[in-house]
Amino acid sequence: MEGWVLVARGKVRDLYDAGRVDGPGGKVDALLFVATDRISAFDCVMPNGIPRKGEVLTQTSLFWFEKLRHLVANHVITANIAEYPEPFRAAADLLRGRSMLVRKARMIPVECVVRGYLSGSGWKDYRASGTLCGMALPAGLRESDRLPEPLFTPATKAPSGHDINIPFSEVEKIAGRELAAKMRSLSLSLYKKASEWAESRGIILADTKFELGLIGGESRAGDRPDGEGESEQLILCDEALTPDSSRYWPRDKYSPGGPQPSFDKQFVRDYLETLAWNKQPPAPALPADVVERTSQKYLEAYRLLTGRQL
């Protein structure tokens, strides 16, 4: 896009420099977050996307940012395209529903994962060692069992993009002891509030991950955090409790002892597992029925969680 400065491109999101804009308390450095319809599996981006997926991710995040703002501030400045700086306003048809103007933050390089149920890599850890991220668990738990209490199981990203579980002591080394404790406490509080809401909507929030950052002071995005400065504020960034960053299960189909049906890219993974594909790029194109069923799952998750149609 002419005049757009691309800052970063992930598997799903494109981030653009939005310059300095009016924000809370005055001018702030901003980014434009755009959630595309791209979908990835096994760390590969599929050649065709999932219609409306980017809208679901953005609108779900905005819903949760608002619902959880009494617990933590977030990076959103506005999702109203009329309030975007140029040249973004001229691309309203492309950006509508799938974008938000956000404040730059000094991101803490830790995935703040909270698990309420034993699934995914947590189940693999437990099956191998009887522990989860080094924390002891009762013997005899089954896959997808509810944990005695939600656990903070942080992770970092390897160069290949995979999440690597780390002990809490490593978070203390990365962020400093005081800030690490605040990150853990906040993540658990956010999970508790969100899981209670999801439960009331007929959905189990099995696990999720939060991205936290710091604003204020002399912080600059990308600096290595060495603790929270006196004038810095911990905020919730990136996406929040979407089907991409969370494991959501329908409560009425919950049956521990194996994998659960979920509101995410399950149909994509299931289809890819039937192929003689080595899980290396280039990824195969997805057939129309898999694309349609996956799109419906994302839209259903949004409807159930928010009570709104997208």
NORCOR-V856337 format. One record per backbone hydrogen bond with DSSP energy under -0.5 kcal/mol. CO is the residue of the C=O (numbers start at 1). NH is the residue of the N-H. If there is no record, write none. Layout:
co = <CO,CO>
nh = <NH,NH>
This chain:
co = <1,4,5,8,12,13,14,15,15,16,19,21,23,26,28,29,30,30,31,31,32,32,33,34,34,37,39,41,44,49,50,52,53,54,55,56,57,58,59,60,61,62,63,64,66,68,68,73,75,78,79,80,81,85,85,87,88,89,91,91,92,95,95,98,100,100,101,101,102,105,106,107,108,110,111,111,112,113,114,115,116,117,118,119,119,120,121,122,123,124,125,125,126,130,132,135,138,142,143,143,145,151,151,154,155,156,158,162,164,167,167,168,169,170,171,172,176,177,178,179,180,181,182,183,184,185,186,187,188,189,190,191,192,193,194,195,196,197,198,198,199,202,203,204,204,206,206,207,208,210,210,211,212,213,214,215,216,220,223,227,227,229,233,235,236,237,242,245,246,247,247,248,249,250,251,262,265,266,267,268,269,270,271,272,275,287,288,289,290,291,292,293,294,295,296,297,298,299,300,301,302,302,303>
nh = <4,6,17,15,36,10,34,7,8,32,30,28,26,23,21,104,18,19,33,102,16,34,100,14,36,50,46,44,41,51,53,56,57,58,59,60,61,62,63,64,65,66,67,68,69,71,72,236,103,101,81,83,84,88,89,90,91,92,94,95,96,98,99,35,33,102,77,78,31,107,214,109,110,112,113,155,210,153,208,151,147,119,144,122,123,124,125,126,127,128,129,131,130,137,135,132,141,145,257,258,118,115,153,166,111,164,161,158,156,170,171,172,173,174,175,176,180,181,182,183,184,185,186,187,188,189,190,191,192,193,194,195,196,197,198,199,200,201,201,203,202,251,205,206,249,116,117,247,114,112,212,237,108,235,106,233,219,223,225,226,229,232,215,213,75,211,246,209,248,206,207,263,204,253,254,264,269,270,271,272,273,274,274,275,277,291,292,293,294,295,296,297,298,299,300,301,302,303,304,305,306,308,307>
